[in-house]
Amino acid sequence: MQTDDSWKRNVSFFTLQALFTSANRRDDFIAVSIWTIMLLYALISNMLILAGIARSATMRSATSYWFIISIAICDILMTIISLGHLVPATAFHEQYVQFKSVRNIIMIFFYDLFWYTGVVQLGLMAGNRFVSIVYPMEYKHIFSRTRSLYLILFGYFLGFLVSLPTLFDCCHTLWDSNYYITVYEKPETLYKYVDMAVNSISLCMMIISYAVIIYKQQNALVNGVSLSCQMSECGRTSSVRPPRSQVSKKEMRLFIQFFVVSLVFLLTWTTWQWLPYMSESKWAYFVMTSLFFINNSVNPTVYIIFNTQLRRELHYLICRHHVISTAQNKRKQTLFGRGIAAANKNEVDFQNNTRDDATKSLMDQAASSQSSQSHATIDEHNMDYTNKDTKISAV
C-alpha cells in the first residue's frame, strides 16, 4: 500500500507540474506575441521617422529635429535589444539565457545606456522648446549647430556614465523572464537612487519648461483678447494682429509633440517606481514592461500625427509610384486642357477671320457695284451730252 500511495503522489505531482508548465507556456506565448507586435511597430515607425527626416533638407538643417533623430536612434537600439534578448529569454527562459549570466548583464547594460541617453535627450528637448518659445531671439545662439551637436553627444556620454555601474557586482540589473520585468540583483542597492536622480532631474526640466511655456501662451492669449477689446472700444477695426509674444503654429506643433512624448515618459517612469510596491503579480509587471515598449513607439507615432511636413515626406516615400503617377496624370490633364483651349481658340479665331473676310468681300462687292453704277451714270450723261452736241451741229 505504501508503494501504491507513493506512486499516486508522484503521478499527481507530475500532473500538477505539467499543468503548471502548460499554463506558464500559455502566459509566455501571450506576452511574447504582444511584445513582438509592439516592438516591430516601434522599430518600423522609428526607421520611417529617420528616413522621412533624411529626405527633407529643411528638417535636416533644423536643430530641433536633431534631438528627434537622436531619440529615434535610442528607441531603435532598445527595440533591437528587446527583440534579440528580452523576448527570446521570455519565450525559452533558462534554455536561452541564465538569470545571472554575463550575457544578461551586458545586454541590460546596453539597454540602460540607451534608456538613460533617451531620458537626457527628452530633458534637452524640453529646454530646446523653452528657449524657442520663451526666448526666440536667443534661440539660434543657444542652440546653434555646434552647441546642439555637443549637447547630443553629452547626452550619450552621460547615459554611458549612469549605466556603467550596472556592470559591477553591487549594481547588476537583470532580466527576470519568469516575472516579465527587469530587476536589481540586490534590491537594496544604492544604484537605484542614481537611477531615480537622473530620471527626476530630466523630469523636472520637462515639467518646468512646459509649465512656463503654457503659462506664457495663456498670457499671450489674454493680452491678445484685451488688446482686441481696446481696439474695438476706440472705434478701430476689431481684427488686430496677434501680439509678438505669440509663437507660430509650427513652434506650437513641435511643443505639442515633445509634450506628449514627455507625458508618456512620466507615466512609464512613475509606474516603474511605484508598481512593484503595490503588486507582485507578473501581469502587473507585464503591463509595466509594456509601457517601456510603448514609450519606444509613441515618439514616432506622435511625430507622424502632428508633423505635416514629416507626414508628407513619408507619404512620398511609401507611395512614391502613386504620387508620381498622380502628378503625371495631372500634368497630362493640364496639357490636354491647354490643347483643347488652344484648339477652341484657333477655331474661334478662324471663324472670326472667315466672318471678317466674308464681310470684307461683301463690302468690296458693294463698293464695286456702287462704282460700276456711278460709271454707268457718267457714261449715260456723256452719251446725253454727245447726242445734244450732234443735234446742235445738225441744226
C-alpha positions as CSV (number, residue, x, y, z in Angstrom):
1,M,0.0,0.0,0.0
2,Q,2.8,2.4,0.7
3,T,4.2,1.7,-2.7
4,D,0.8,2.4,-4.3
5,D,0.4,5.6,-2.3
6,S,3.8,6.9,-3.2
7,W,3.1,6.1,-6.9
8,K,-0.1,8.1,-6.8
9,R,1.6,11.0,-5.1
10,N,4.2,11.0,-7.8
11,V,1.6,10.9,-10.6
12,S,-0.3,13.8,-9.0
13,F,2.9,15.8,-8.6
14,F,3.9,15.3,-12.3
15,T,0.3,16.1,-13.4
16,L,0.3,19.4,-11.4
17,Q,3.8,20.2,-12.7
18,A,2.6,19.5,-16.3
19,L,-0.4,21.7,-15.8
20,F,1.7,24.5,-14.3
21,T,4.2,24.3,-17.1
22,S,1.4,24.4,-19.7
23,A,-0.2,27.5,-18.0
24,N,3.2,29.2,-17.9
25,R,3.8,28.4,-21.6
26,R,0.4,29.9,-22.5
27,D,1.3,33.0,-20.5
28,D,4.7,33.3,-22.1
29,F,3.1,32.9,-25.6
30,I,0.6,35.8,-24.8
31,A,3.4,38.1,-23.5
32,V,5.8,37.3,-26.3
33,S,3.1,37.7,-29.0
34,I,2.0,41.1,-27.7
35,W,5.5,42.4,-27.2
36,T,6.7,41.2,-30.6
37,I,3.9,43.2,-32.3
38,M,4.6,46.3,-30.3
39,L,8.4,46.1,-30.8
40,L,8.1,45.5,-34.6
41,Y,5.8,48.6,-34.8
42,A,8.3,50.6,-32.8
43,L,11.2,49.5,-35.0
44,I,9.5,50.2,-38.3
45,S,8.0,53.5,-37.2
46,N,11.3,54.9,-35.9
47,M,13.1,53.9,-39.0
48,L,10.4,55.7,-41.0
49,I,11.0,58.8,-38.9
50,L,14.7,58.7,-39.7
51,A,14.0,58.2,-43.4
52,G,11.5,61.0,-43.6
53,I,13.8,63.5,-41.9
54,A,16.7,62.4,-44.1
55,R,14.6,63.1,-47.2
56,S,13.9,66.8,-46.2
57,A,16.7,69.3,-46.3
58,T,14.6,71.7,-44.2
59,M,14.2,69.2,-41.4
60,R,17.8,68.0,-41.6
61,S,19.0,71.6,-41.1
62,A,16.8,72.4,-38.1
63,T,18.5,71.6,-34.8
64,S,15.1,70.7,-33.2
65,Y,14.9,67.7,-35.4
66,W,18.4,66.6,-34.4
67,F,17.0,65.7,-30.9
68,I,14.2,63.8,-32.6
69,I,16.8,61.8,-34.6
70,S,18.8,61.1,-31.5
71,I,15.8,59.8,-29.6
72,A,14.7,57.7,-32.6
73,I,18.2,56.1,-32.7
74,C,17.9,55.3,-29.0
75,D,14.5,53.8,-29.5
76,I,15.7,51.6,-32.4
77,L,18.6,50.3,-30.4
78,M,16.4,49.5,-27.4
79,T,13.9,47.8,-29.6
80,I,16.6,45.6,-31.2
81,I,17.9,44.6,-27.8
82,S,14.4,43.8,-26.7
83,L,13.7,41.7,-29.8
84,G,17.1,39.9,-29.6
85,H,17.3,39.3,-25.8
86,L,14.2,40.1,-23.7
87,V,11.6,38.4,-26.0
88,P,13.6,35.1,-26.6
89,A,14.5,35.0,-22.9
90,T,10.8,35.2,-22.0
91,A,9.9,32.5,-24.6
92,F,12.7,30.0,-23.7
93,H,13.8,31.1,-20.2
94,E,17.0,29.3,-19.0
95,Q,17.3,27.5,-22.3
96,Y,18.1,30.8,-23.9
97,V,19.9,32.7,-21.1
98,Q,20.6,32.1,-17.4
99,F,19.4,34.7,-14.9
100,K,22.9,35.7,-13.6
101,S,24.8,35.1,-16.8
102,V,27.3,37.6,-18.3
103,R,25.2,38.0,-21.4
104,N,22.1,39.0,-19.4
105,I,24.2,41.6,-17.6
106,I,25.8,43.0,-20.8
107,M,22.5,43.2,-22.7
108,I,20.7,45.1,-19.9
109,F,23.7,47.4,-19.6
110,F,23.3,48.4,-23.2
111,Y,19.5,48.7,-22.8
112,D,20.1,51.0,-19.8
113,L,22.7,53.0,-21.7
114,F,20.2,54.0,-24.5
115,W,17.4,54.4,-22.0
116,Y,19.3,57.0,-19.9
117,T,20.5,58.6,-23.1
118,G,16.9,59.0,-24.3
119,V,15.9,60.4,-20.9
120,V,18.6,63.1,-21.1
121,Q,17.6,63.9,-24.7
122,L,14.0,64.4,-23.5
123,G,15.2,66.9,-21.0
124,L,17.3,68.7,-23.6
125,M,14.3,68.8,-26.0
126,A,12.2,70.4,-23.3
127,G,15.0,73.1,-22.9
128,N,15.1,73.5,-26.7
129,R,11.3,74.2,-26.8
130,F,11.6,76.5,-23.8
131,V,14.2,78.7,-25.4
132,S,12.5,78.6,-28.8
133,I,9.2,79.9,-27.4
134,V,10.1,82.0,-24.4
135,Y,13.4,83.4,-25.7
136,P,13.1,83.2,-29.5
137,M,15.7,85.9,-30.2
138,E,18.4,83.9,-28.4
139,Y,17.5,80.5,-29.8
140,K,19.9,80.5,-32.7
141,H,22.8,81.5,-30.4
142,I,22.0,79.0,-27.6
143,F,21.0,76.1,-29.9
144,S,23.4,76.7,-32.7
145,R,24.5,73.7,-34.8
146,T,27.8,73.2,-32.9
147,R,26.2,73.5,-29.5
148,S,23.3,71.3,-30.4
149,L,25.7,68.6,-31.5
150,Y,27.8,68.9,-28.3
151,L,24.6,68.6,-26.2
152,I,23.5,65.4,-28.0
153,L,27.0,63.9,-27.6
154,F,26.9,64.9,-23.9
155,G,23.6,63.0,-23.6
156,Y,25.2,59.8,-24.8
157,F,28.2,60.3,-22.6
158,L,26.0,60.9,-19.5
159,G,23.9,57.9,-20.4
160,F,27.1,55.8,-20.5
161,L,28.3,57.0,-17.2
162,V,24.9,56.4,-15.5
163,S,24.6,52.9,-16.8
164,L,28.2,51.9,-16.2
165,P,27.7,50.8,-12.6
166,T,25.4,48.0,-13.7
167,L,28.5,46.1,-14.9
168,F,29.7,45.7,-11.3
169,D,28.5,43.3,-8.7
170,C,26.9,46.0,-6.5
171,C,24.6,47.2,-9.2
172,H,23.7,44.4,-11.5
173,T,20.4,44.9,-13.3
174,L,19.0,41.6,-14.8
175,W,16.0,40.5,-16.8
176,D,13.7,38.1,-14.9
177,S,11.9,36.1,-17.6
178,N,9.6,34.5,-15.0
179,Y,8.1,37.8,-13.9
180,Y,8.4,39.8,-17.2
181,I,10.5,42.6,-15.6
182,T,14.0,44.0,-15.1
183,V,15.1,43.8,-11.5
184,Y,18.1,44.7,-9.4
185,E,20.1,41.6,-8.4
186,K,20.4,43.2,-4.9
187,P,17.1,45.0,-4.2
188,E,18.7,47.3,-1.6
189,T,21.5,48.6,-3.9
190,L,22.3,52.3,-3.8
191,Y,22.3,52.4,-7.6
192,K,18.5,52.8,-7.6
193,Y,19.0,56.3,-6.1
194,V,21.2,57.1,-9.1
195,D,18.5,55.9,-11.4
196,M,15.9,58.0,-9.5
197,A,18.1,61.1,-9.6
198,V,18.8,61.1,-13.3
199,N,15.1,60.5,-14.2
200,S,13.9,63.0,-11.7
201,I,16.2,65.8,-13.0
202,S,15.1,65.2,-16.5
203,L,11.5,65.1,-15.5
204,C,11.8,68.3,-13.5
205,M,13.3,70.0,-16.6
206,M,10.3,68.9,-18.6
207,I,7.7,70.0,-16.1
208,I,9.3,73.4,-15.5
209,S,9.9,74.1,-19.2
210,Y,6.4,73.1,-20.3
211,A,4.7,74.8,-17.4
212,V,6.4,78.1,-18.3
213,I,5.5,77.6,-22.0
214,I,1.8,77.0,-21.2
215,Y,1.8,80.0,-18.8
216,K,3.3,82.2,-21.4
217,Q,0.8,81.1,-24.0
218,Q,-2.1,81.8,-21.7
219,N,-0.8,85.3,-21.0
220,A,-0.3,85.9,-24.7
221,L,-3.9,84.8,-25.4
222,V,-5.3,87.1,-22.6
223,N,-3.2,90.0,-23.8
224,G,-4.4,89.5,-27.3
225,V,-8.1,89.5,-26.2
226,S,-7.7,92.6,-24.1
227,L,-5.9,94.4,-26.9
228,S,-8.7,93.4,-29.3
229,C,-11.3,94.8,-26.9
230,Q,-9.4,98.1,-26.5
231,M,-9.1,98.5,-30.3
232,S,-12.8,97.8,-30.7
233,E,-13.7,100.4,-28.0
234,C,-11.5,103.0,-29.7
235,G,-13.6,102.6,-32.9
236,R,-10.8,100.8,-34.8
237,T,-11.1,97.6,-36.6
238,S,-11.7,94.5,-34.4
239,S,-9.4,92.3,-36.4
240,V,-5.9,93.1,-34.9
241,R,-2.6,91.3,-35.3
242,P,-1.7,88.8,-32.6
243,P,0.9,90.1,-30.1
244,R,4.5,89.4,-30.8
245,S,4.7,87.1,-27.8
246,Q,2.6,84.6,-29.6
247,V,4.5,82.0,-31.5
248,S,4.0,80.4,-34.8
249,K,1.8,77.3,-35.4
250,K,4.9,75.3,-36.4
251,E,6.5,76.0,-33.0
252,M,3.3,75.1,-31.1
253,R,3.1,71.8,-33.1
254,L,6.6,70.9,-32.0
255,F,5.8,71.8,-28.5
256,I,2.7,69.5,-28.5
257,Q,4.8,66.7,-29.9
258,F,7.5,67.0,-27.3
259,F,4.9,67.5,-24.5
260,V,3.0,64.3,-25.3
261,V,6.3,62.3,-25.6
262,S,7.4,63.6,-22.2
263,L,4.0,62.8,-20.7
264,V,4.3,59.1,-21.8
265,F,7.8,59.0,-20.3
266,L,6.4,60.4,-17.0
267,L,3.8,57.6,-16.9
268,T,6.4,54.9,-17.7
269,W,8.9,56.0,-15.1
270,T,6.5,56.6,-12.3
271,T,4.9,53.2,-12.9
272,W,8.4,51.6,-12.7
273,Q,8.8,53.3,-9.3
274,W,5.6,52.5,-7.5
275,L,4.1,49.5,-9.2
276,P,6.5,46.9,-7.6
277,Y,5.4,48.1,-4.2
278,M,1.7,47.7,-5.0
279,S,1.6,44.3,-6.6
280,E,3.6,41.1,-7.1
281,S,1.6,39.8,-10.0
282,K,3.6,39.0,-13.1
283,W,0.8,40.5,-15.2
284,A,1.3,43.8,-13.4
285,Y,5.0,43.6,-14.3
286,F,3.9,42.7,-17.8
287,V,2.0,46.0,-18.0
288,M,4.9,48.0,-16.7
289,T,7.4,46.4,-19.1
290,S,4.8,47.0,-21.9
291,L,4.9,50.7,-21.1
292,F,8.6,50.8,-21.8
293,F,7.9,49.3,-25.2
294,I,5.1,51.8,-25.8
295,N,7.5,54.5,-24.9
296,N,9.7,53.4,-27.8
297,S,6.8,53.6,-30.2
298,V,5.0,56.7,-29.0
299,N,7.6,59.1,-30.3
300,P,7.3,58.3,-34.0
301,T,3.5,58.0,-33.6
302,V,3.2,61.5,-32.2
303,Y,5.5,62.9,-34.8
304,I,3.6,61.3,-37.7
305,I,0.3,62.6,-36.4
306,F,1.2,66.2,-35.6
307,N,4.0,66.9,-38.1
308,T,2.5,67.7,-41.5
309,Q,5.9,68.1,-43.3
310,L,7.2,64.8,-42.0
311,R,3.9,63.1,-42.9
312,R,4.2,64.5,-46.5
313,E,7.7,63.1,-46.8
314,L,6.7,59.7,-45.6
315,H,3.7,59.6,-47.9
316,Y,6.0,60.3,-50.8
317,L,8.5,57.7,-49.6
318,I,5.9,55.0,-49.2
319,C,3.6,55.8,-52.1
320,R,6.2,57.2,-54.4
321,H,4.9,55.5,-57.6
322,H,1.3,56.6,-56.8
323,V,2.4,60.2,-56.2
324,I,4.5,60.3,-59.4
325,S,1.7,58.8,-61.5
326,T,-0.9,61.2,-60.0
327,A,1.4,64.2,-60.7
328,Q,1.9,62.9,-64.3
329,N,-1.9,62.5,-64.8
330,K,-2.5,66.0,-63.6
331,R,0.2,67.3,-65.9
332,K,-1.3,65.4,-68.8
333,Q,-4.8,66.7,-68.0
334,T,-3.4,70.2,-67.7
335,L,-1.6,69.9,-71.1
336,F,-4.7,68.3,-72.6
337,G,-6.9,71.0,-71.3
338,R,-4.5,73.6,-72.6
339,G,-4.5,71.9,-76.0
340,I,-8.3,71.9,-76.1
341,A,-8.4,75.5,-75.1
342,A,-5.8,76.4,-77.8
343,A,-7.8,74.4,-80.4
344,N,-11.0,76.2,-79.4
345,K,-9.2,79.5,-79.6
346,N,-7.9,78.7,-83.1
347,E,-11.3,77.6,-84.2
348,V,-12.9,80.8,-82.9
349,D,-10.1,82.9,-84.5
350,F,-10.7,81.0,-87.8
351,Q,-14.4,81.7,-87.6
352,N,-13.8,85.3,-86.8
353,N,-11.3,85.6,-89.6
354,T,-13.7,83.9,-92.0
355,R,-16.5,86.2,-90.9
356,D,-14.3,89.2,-91.3
357,D,-13.2,88.0,-94.8
358,A,-16.8,87.5,-95.9
359,T,-17.8,90.9,-94.5
360,K,-14.9,92.5,-96.3
361,S,-15.8,90.7,-99.6
362,L,-19.4,91.9,-99.3
363,M,-18.2,95.4,-98.6
364,D,-15.9,95.2,-101.6
365,Q,-18.7,93.9,-103.8
366,A,-21.0,96.7,-102.6
367,A,-18.3,99.2,-103.2
368,S,-17.6,97.8,-106.7
369,S,-21.3,97.8,-107.6
370,Q,-21.6,101.4,-106.4
371,S,-18.6,102.2,-108.5
372,S,-20.0,100.5,-111.6
373,Q,-23.3,102.2,-111.1
374,S,-21.5,105.6,-110.9
375,H,-19.5,104.8,-114.0
376,A,-22.7,103.8,-115.8
377,T,-24.4,107.1,-114.8
378,I,-21.4,109.1,-116.0
379,D,-21.4,107.2,-119.3
380,E,-25.1,108.0,-119.7
381,H,-24.5,111.6,-119.1
382,N,-21.7,111.6,-121.6
383,M,-23.9,110.0,-124.2
384,D,-26.6,112.6,-123.5
385,Y,-24.1,115.4,-124.0
386,T,-22.9,113.7,-127.2
387,N,-26.4,113.4,-128.5
388,K,-27.1,117.1,-127.7
389,D,-23.9,118.1,-129.5
390,T,-25.0,116.1,-132.6
391,K,-28.4,117.7,-132.7
392,I,-26.9,121.2,-132.4
393,S,-24.4,120.5,-135.2
394,A,-27.2,119.2,-137.4
395,V,-29.2,122.3,-136.9
